[in-house]
């Protein structure tokens, strides 16, 4: 078999190995198959890949080095460094893409992304509240009870939040932007040309009508696009009734509406963060849906690159190790093919929730086939089955990336969908791949 025939063959092998992604996408979109069954299949594939990496790359690479004069320690260090570099490169690139929307492909990665986003948002909110005269007087232990009561409200430039005479329904804190307080005649809706006050980040307002039960005494208008933190009247009344310190803080603000006297920072911000952090482990359905939509918006390229990233390392190895039809990386191909089915099925389900249409989902996953063909051919052309140190290191690097994929995506998804039951198919996949490798070696 000449060189060009070998390139053609490895390209077909790359296509065949990755073709399961479209099958998995179809299953996720149109068939109702048990998630536990798919999880067990994914776990079996993960076990197969682990076995293939240990034998076909790690052990055989070290054995090749030994034939070149390396002792066991030097061979281990060489192979291990390749695996380590490959794993770090894969993981860093994967995180980079997930932050830009690729996380919506898999439920586990998306939940990790969403929790990180929530932690960042809450940390920013805590920092804001620590500068507000309303909240900085509270002990840290009260934050857990207050944070769930705070909701977001956005205003466009020039938008009126409420007018003089309106009933008081909530207290507000400026999160970003600016609002102005206007003196308005409730009978004709006319407002004075100048603002009574201008409220910026950290300023609280709206408490006076809540305390006395009277209508609003002024009109609030956004000077620019503004984000507000809102505490509904019922939550406000409960918090004030339960917490004398908050009641005192509210009265304190009501008696001094001058705006420029806000503190530059609270002295207990660190304690606040520690206590409030206890409530960060839960994501509501609303939060999850909102973040899923936001993350998926414009994330098509990140999803494509994420799929390609998961495909390239394994297909590189398949191409690099191919010399003839009798010398196929069967265990590696089997693990990638089987793993592609539940991975694509889970991804199709997530992408559907994120608003992608079936045609778009198939389009995203079809890039995997192209990547598989190119990567397998590149593995043959640039790495080959040479015993050169550069080739052995490149294969180890690719193996580290595949192992990182197993740990970062395959095992977490399998556990998420199948629970502890996936332990058994994982071991079964490892043993099956081991048998194939031994059967080939003992011929």
ABEGO torsion letter per residue (X at the ends): XBAAAAAAAAAAAAAAAAAAAAAAAAAAAABBBBAAAAAAAAAAAAAAAAAAAAAAAAAAAAAAAAAAGBBAAAAAAAAAAAAAAAAAAAAAAAAAAAAAGAAAABAAAAAAAAAAAAAAAAAAAAAAAAABAAAAABBAAAAAAAAAABBBBBBBBGBBABBBGBBBABBBBBABEBBBBBBBBAAAGBBBABBABBBBBGBBBGAAAAAAGBBBABBBBBABBBBBBBBBAAAAAAAAAABAAAAAAAAAAAABABAAABBAEBAAAAAAAAAAAAAAABBBAAAAAAAAAAAABGAAAAAAAAAAAAAAAAAAAAAAABABAABBBAAAAAAAAAAAAAAAAAAAAAAAAAGBBAAAAAAAAAAAAAAAAAAAAAAAAAAEABABAAAAAAAAAAAAAAAAAAAAAAAAAAAAAAEAAAAAAAAAAAAAAAAAAAAAAAX
